[in-house]
Amino acid sequence: MFLKLYDHFMKLSEISKVGVVGAGTMGQGIAVSCALAGYETILFDVSKEALKTGQDQIKKMLEQSVSKGKLSQQKFDQALKKISVTDEVSEVRAELVIEAVVENLKIKQNLFTQLEKINAGKSVLATNTSSIPITQIAEVLQQPSRCIGLHFFNPAHVMKLVEVIAGTETNPALILLMKEFTAALGKVAVEVKDSPGFIVNRVARHFYVESLKVMEDKVTSFEGIDKLMRSAGFKMGPFELMDLIGIDVNYAVTTSVYEGFQKAHKFKPSNIQYQKISEGNLGKKSGKGFYEYSKK
């Protein structure tokens, strides 16, 4: 399956199959993006239930694109055929593997260690981490030069921006390759320094953190804050967006940035989010977050 490398890394034309690890919202969107670009895509998750849900959501995403006239029936059929699923990590063999699992350093390191062995050290290992330094993730690998950050934004099949982040050991040729790959998906790559939160999540922390403080101080309700932000031109308010992303995911990113900047007070996570997570109210995916949602 693996072709000869050029300057230590393959050419874009040599990437024919992409492995996407994690069948959650981000993994689904990344898989759709890859399939629409013509790549054979294998979606992996340890949970059979998550894979079934992922398949259903992927079909729904593509059907919505067809109904809006953004995708032809032919391309719909072709994209679905490009995507296969598995709950066996040993089957995740591809020239490029993109990880989109929980925002936890040890879990990501363990996963990449397995994937490096499974692919005989010949794959590009890309992480969709929102805030964990790439250098830390790659330090457990035999070949950290093959690890890079490829940070998509939710919903990944719609949003154009992708942050491309190199760790201290990432080969420069890989940066160029991933920029080309991103362009092949019809997206825009921005090269980013390896630092906590990178660009978007570092800046966006205050969109969430300050909104939570305003709510905590009872200045107004979360509904009022969302309404105000929408009236100011935002498509979604911070609480609507937290529900969409997942309150647990948003909290994990804030915690990572907070710790990455030596617990700077301006990044301090909110107890409101912590309480929501403790109650199991994670947003749209659980049926309730700041708002309530139908589980249909």
SEFIKOL-979197 format. One record per residue (C-alpha): x, y, z. Coordinates in Angstrom, 2 decimals. Each point is the difference from the previous one (the first is absolute). Layout:
<pts>
+---------+---------+---------+
|       X |       Y |       Z |
+---------+---------+---------+
|       X |       Y |       Z |
...
+---------+---------+---------+
</pts>
This chain:
<pts>
+---------+---------+---------+
|       X |       Y |       Z |
+---------+---------+---------+
|    0.00 |    0.00 |    0.00 |
|    2.75 |    2.41 |    0.89 |
|    1.99 |    1.57 |   -2.79 |
|    3.56 |    1.27 |   -0.02 |
|    0.55 |    3.21 |    1.85 |
|    1.29 |    3.15 |   -1.60 |
|    2.24 |    2.19 |    2.14 |
|   -0.98 |   -2.19 |    2.95 |
|   -3.71 |    0.53 |   -0.63 |
|   -2.42 |   -1.10 |   -2.69 |
|   -1.44 |    2.25 |   -2.67 |
|   -3.64 |    1.05 |    0.18 |
|   -0.77 |   -2.28 |   -2.94 |
|    1.18 |   -2.96 |    2.09 |
|   -2.68 |    0.55 |    2.65 |
|   -2.92 |   -2.15 |   -1.09 |
|   -1.43 |   -1.12 |    3.35 |
|   -0.69 |    2.00 |    3.16 |
|   -0.72 |   -1.48 |    3.40 |
|   -2.21 |    2.06 |    2.32 |
|    0.11 |   -1.01 |    3.65 |
|   -3.04 |    0.95 |    2.06 |
|   -3.58 |   -0.14 |   -1.32 |
|   -1.25 |    3.01 |    1.95 |
|   -1.11 |    3.29 |   -1.54 |
|    3.49 |    1.05 |   -1.10 |
|    0.94 |   -3.42 |   -1.34 |
|   -3.23 |   -0.16 |   -1.99 |
|    0.64 |    3.39 |   -1.61 |
|    3.63 |   -0.80 |   -0.80 |
|   -1.01 |   -3.33 |   -1.54 |
|   -2.60 |    1.72 |   -2.19 |
|    2.56 |    2.61 |   -1.10 |
|    2.50 |   -2.70 |   -1.00 |
|   -2.59 |   -2.13 |   -1.80 |
|   -1.35 |    2.96 |   -1.98 |
|    3.56 |    0.76 |   -1.09 |
|    0.25 |   -3.53 |   -1.40 |
|    2.05 |   -1.72 |    2.71 |
|   -0.74 |   -3.52 |    1.17 |
|   -0.89 |    0.63 |    3.63 |
|   -0.07 |   -2.44 |    2.90 |
|   -1.77 |    1.22 |    3.14 |
|    1.03 |   -1.70 |    3.25 |
|   -1.50 |    0.08 |    3.46 |
|    0.22 |   -2.47 |    2.88 |
|   -3.78 |    0.30 |    0.43 |
|   -2.28 |   -1.83 |   -2.45 |
|   -2.82 |    2.28 |    1.13 |
|    2.07 |    3.10 |   -0.77 |
|    0.80 |   -1.39 |   -3.45 |
|   -3.69 |   -0.65 |   -0.72 |
|   -0.89 |    3.52 |    1.14 |
|    2.89 |    1.37 |   -2.02 |
|   -1.17 |   -1.76 |   -3.16 |
|   -3.54 |    1.29 |    0.48 |
|    1.23 |    3.56 |    0.55 |
|    2.33 |   -0.14 |   -3.00 |
|   -2.89 |   -1.07 |   -2.22 |
|   -2.12 |    2.79 |    1.46 |
|    2.72 |    2.62 |   -0.67 |
|    0.27 |   -1.08 |   -3.62 |
|   -3.78 |   -0.14 |   -0.46 |
|   -0.29 |    3.56 |    1.29 |
|    2.59 |    1.12 |   -2.54 |
|   -2.01 |   -1.67 |   -2.77 |
|   -3.25 |    1.59 |    1.17 |
|    1.66 |    3.43 |    0.00 |
|    1.28 |   -0.53 |   -3.52 |
|    3.64 |    0.05 |    1.11 |
|    0.62 |   -3.65 |   -0.91 |
|   -1.20 |   -2.15 |   -2.88 |
|   -1.53 |   -3.42 |    0.55 |
|    2.94 |   -1.51 |   -1.87 |
|    2.53 |    1.62 |    2.34 |
|   -2.13 |   -1.05 |    2.98 |
|    0.19 |   -3.64 |   -1.13 |
|    3.72 |    0.23 |   -0.73 |
|    0.80 |    1.54 |    3.40 |
|   -1.93 |   -2.64 |    1.94 |
|    1.82 |   -2.76 |   -1.87 |
|    3.34 |    1.55 |    0.95 |
|   -0.66 |   -0.36 |    3.75 |
|    0.41 |   -3.29 |    1.87 |
|   -0.10 |   -0.55 |    3.77 |
|    1.75 |   -2.25 |    2.49 |
|    0.28 |   -0.50 |    3.75 |
|    3.36 |   -1.78 |   -0.39 |
|    2.93 |    2.38 |    0.30 |
|    2.21 |   -2.54 |   -1.79 |
|   -1.99 |    0.74 |   -3.17 |
|    0.91 |    3.69 |    0.02 |
|    2.64 |   -0.22 |   -2.71 |
|    0.36 |    3.08 |   -2.16 |
|    2.58 |    2.44 |   -1.34 |
|   -1.54 |    2.70 |    2.19 |
|   -1.75 |   -0.52 |    3.34 |
|   -1.90 |    2.87 |    1.62 |
|   -0.81 |   -0.37 |    3.69 |
|   -3.15 |    1.67 |    1.36 |
|   -0.52 |   -1.51 |    3.45 |
|   -0.43 |    1.42 |    3.49 |
|    2.27 |    2.91 |    0.96 |
|    2.28 |   -2.02 |    2.26 |
|    3.78 |   -0.18 |   -0.45 |
|    0.50 |   -3.58 |    1.25 |
|   -2.83 |   -1.37 |   -2.12 |
|    1.37 |    1.69 |   -3.12 |
|    3.55 |   -1.18 |    0.71 |
|   -1.13 |   -3.58 |    0.55 |
|   -2.05 |    0.07 |   -3.19 |
|    2.83 |    1.40 |   -2.12 |
|    2.45 |   -2.53 |    1.42 |
|   -2.33 |   -2.79 |   -1.17 |
|   -0.61 |    1.60 |   -3.40 |
|    3.72 |    0.51 |   -0.60 |
|    0.61 |   -3.73 |    0.53 |
|   -3.03 |   -1.10 |   -2.02 |
|    1.16 |    2.10 |   -2.96 |
|    3.66 |   -1.00 |    0.37 |
|    1.05 |    3.62 |    0.54 |
|   -0.93 |    0.91 |   -3.58 |
|   -3.13 |    2.08 |    0.58 |
|   -0.47 |    3.67 |    0.70 |
|   -1.60 |    0.30 |    3.45 |
|   -2.12 |    3.15 |    0.28 |
|   -1.82 |    1.11 |    3.12 |
|   -3.13 |    2.14 |    0.06 |
|    0.82 |    1.18 |    3.52 |
|   -1.47 |    3.38 |    0.88 |
|    2.62 |    1.03 |    2.50 |
|    2.57 |   -2.67 |    0.98 |
|    3.52 |    0.76 |   -1.30 |
|    0.95 |   -2.24 |   -2.91 |
|    3.50 |   -0.41 |    1.45 |
|   -1.46 |   -1.65 |    3.11 |
|   -2.17 |   -2.40 |   -2.01 |
|    2.92 |   -0.97 |   -2.27 |
|    2.63 |   -0.50 |    2.70 |
|   -0.98 |   -3.67 |    0.54 |
|    0.38 |   -0.91 |   -3.67 |
|    2.93 |   -1.73 |   -1.64 |
|   -0.30 |    2.50 |   -2.85 |
|   -1.36 |    3.29 |    1.38 |
|    0.93 |    1.60 |   -3.33 |
|   -3.14 |   -1.64 |   -1.45 |
|   -2.38 |    1.59 |    2.50 |
|   -1.82 |    3.27 |   -0.70 |
|   -3.05 |    1.94 |    1.11 |
|   -2.89 |    0.24 |   -2.45 |
|   -2.68 |    1.92 |    1.89 |
|   -3.40 |    0.15 |   -1.70 |
|   -2.93 |    2.05 |    1.28 |
|   -3.56 |   -1.07 |    0.68 |
|   -1.85 |   -0.86 |   -2.20 |
|    3.11 |   -1.33 |   -1.73 |
|   -1.69 |   -0.75 |   -3.33 |
|   -1.16 |    3.64 |   -0.26 |
|    2.64 |    2.16 |    1.70 |
|    2.86 |    0.97 |   -2.31 |
|    2.75 |    0.77 |    2.51 |
|    2.56 |   -2.63 |    1.04 |
|    2.89 |    0.80 |    2.34 |
|    3.18 |   -1.84 |   -1.00 |
|    2.29 |   -0.29 |    3.02 |
|    3.55 |   -1.34 |    0.01 |
|    1.64 |   -1.38 |    3.12 |
|    3.69 |    0.56 |    0.69 |
|    0.88 |   -3.28 |   -1.76 |
|   -2.47 |    0.24 |   -2.91 |
|    1.75 |   -0.23 |   -3.36 |
|   -0.51 |    3.24 |   -2.01 |
|   -0.91 |   -2.09 |   -3.06 |
|   -3.01 |   -1.29 |    1.91 |
|   -1.28 |    3.54 |    0.58 |
|   -0.03 |    0.62 |   -3.74 |
|   -1.65 |   -3.37 |   -0.67 |
|   -2.81 |    0.70 |    2.47 |
|   -0.59 |    3.44 |   -1.49 |
|   -0.43 |   -1.68 |   -3.37 |
|   -2.31 |   -2.61 |    1.51 |
|   -2.09 |    2.70 |    1.67 |
|   -0.34 |    1.82 |   -3.33 |
|   -1.06 |   -3.29 |   -1.63 |
|   -2.89 |   -0.10 |    2.49 |
|   -1.03 |    3.47 |   -1.16 |
|    1.10 |    1.60 |    3.26 |
|    2.37 |    2.79 |    1.02 |
|    3.12 |   -0.87 |    2.00 |
|    1.61 |    2.36 |    2.49 |
|    3.43 |   -0.96 |    1.33 |
|    0.07 |    0.43 |    3.77 |
|    2.68 |   -0.08 |    2.69 |
|   -0.27 |   -2.87 |    2.48 |
|   -1.41 |    1.76 |    3.07 |
|   -2.97 |   -0.57 |    2.35 |
|   -3.28 |    0.58 |   -1.82 |
|    1.86 |    0.88 |   -3.22 |
|   -1.78 |    3.06 |   -1.51 |
|   -3.75 |   -0.48 |   -0.16 |
|   -0.55 |   -1.78 |    3.31 |
|    2.31 |    2.37 |    1.82 |
|   -1.92 |    3.03 |   -1.24 |
|   -3.40 |   -1.70 |    0.31 |
|    0.47 |   -0.92 |    3.67 |
|   -1.19 |    3.46 |    0.99 |
|   -3.13 |   -0.31 |   -2.11 |
|   -0.96 |   -2.86 |    2.32 |
|    1.75 |    0.85 |    3.28 |
|   -1.23 |    3.61 |    0.18 |
|   -3.53 |   -1.02 |   -1.00 |
|   -0.02 |   -2.57 |    2.80 |
|    1.23 |    2.66 |    2.45 |
|   -2.79 |    2.36 |   -1.08 |
|   -2.51 |   -2.79 |    0.61 |
|    1.62 |   -0.91 |    3.33 |
|   -0.14 |    3.65 |    1.13 |
|   -3.72 |    0.02 |   -0.94 |
|    0.45 |    3.00 |   -2.28 |
|   -2.46 |   -1.71 |   -2.35 |
|   -1.13 |   -3.47 |   -1.05 |
|    1.86 |   -2.24 |   -2.40 |
|   -2.92 |    0.39 |   -2.43 |
|    0.46 |    3.76 |    0.18 |
|    3.73 |   -0.28 |   -0.69 |
|   -0.63 |   -2.24 |   -3.02 |
|   -2.65 |    2.37 |   -1.35 |
|    2.33 |    2.98 |    0.37 |
|    2.89 |   -1.76 |   -1.74 |
|   -2.22 |   -1.09 |   -2.90 |
|   -1.26 |    3.56 |   -0.38 |
|    3.64 |    1.12 |   -0.17 |
|    0.58 |   -2.23 |   -3.03 |
|    1.04 |   -3.36 |    1.47 |
|   -1.82 |   -2.97 |   -1.54 |
|   -0.22 |   -1.62 |    3.43 |
|    0.33 |    1.23 |    3.55 |
|    2.65 |   -1.48 |    2.34 |
|   -2.43 |   -2.26 |    1.87 |
|   -1.56 |   -1.32 |   -3.20 |
|    3.49 |   -0.67 |   -1.30 |
|    1.11 |   -1.74 |    3.19 |
|   -3.04 |   -2.27 |   -0.26 |
|    0.85 |   -0.79 |   -3.63 |
|    3.68 |   -0.71 |    0.69 |
|   -0.71 |   -1.87 |    3.22 |
|    0.35 |    1.65 |    3.40 |
|    2.45 |   -2.72 |    1.05 |
|    2.16 |    0.59 |   -3.09 |
|   -0.08 |    3.77 |    0.47 |
|    0.90 |   -0.35 |    3.68 |
|    2.90 |   -2.34 |   -0.82 |
|    1.44 |    2.49 |   -2.49 |
|   -0.31 |    2.86 |    2.49 |
|    1.71 |   -2.10 |    2.67 |
|    2.83 |   -0.90 |   -2.39 |
|    0.58 |    3.64 |   -0.95 |
|   -0.23 |    1.05 |    3.67 |
|    2.68 |   -2.51 |    1.02 |
|    2.09 |    0.78 |   -3.08 |
|    0.24 |    3.63 |    1.06 |
|    0.97 |   -0.83 |    3.59 |
|   -3.57 |    0.42 |    1.26 |
|   -0.39 |    3.60 |   -1.13 |
|   -3.23 |    1.26 |    1.60 |
|   -1.42 |    1.27 |   -3.30 |
|   -0.23 |   -3.61 |   -1.25 |
|   -1.44 |   -1.51 |    3.20 |
|   -2.72 |   -2.61 |   -0.75 |
|   -3.53 |    0.68 |    1.24 |
|   -1.68 |   -1.89 |    2.81 |
|   -3.24 |    0.32 |   -1.96 |
|    1.38 |   -2.26 |   -2.71 |
|    1.42 |   -2.40 |    2.57 |
|   -3.45 |   -0.30 |    1.61 |
|   -1.66 |   -0.65 |   -3.35 |
|    2.49 |   -2.77 |   -0.73 |
|   -0.53 |   -1.54 |    3.46 |
|   -3.74 |   -0.13 |   -0.73 |
|    0.58 |   -1.59 |   -3.40 |
|   -1.40 |    3.03 |   -1.82 |
|    2.55 |    0.24 |   -2.80 |
|   -1.99 |    1.85 |   -2.65 |
|   -1.76 |   -1.19 |   -3.15 |
|    1.62 |   -3.43 |    0.09 |
|   -1.55 |   -0.78 |    3.41 |
|   -3.33 |    1.72 |   -0.67 |
|    0.63 |    2.78 |    2.48 |
|    2.67 |    2.58 |    0.72 |
|   -0.81 |    3.64 |    0.51 |
|   -2.99 |   -0.69 |   -2.25 |
|   -2.17 |   -3.10 |   -0.39 |
|   -0.08 |   -1.97 |   -3.24 |
|   -2.17 |   -2.66 |   -1.55 |
|    1.77 |   -3.36 |   -0.26 |
|   -1.78 |   -0.86 |   -3.26 |
+---------+---------+---------+
</pts>
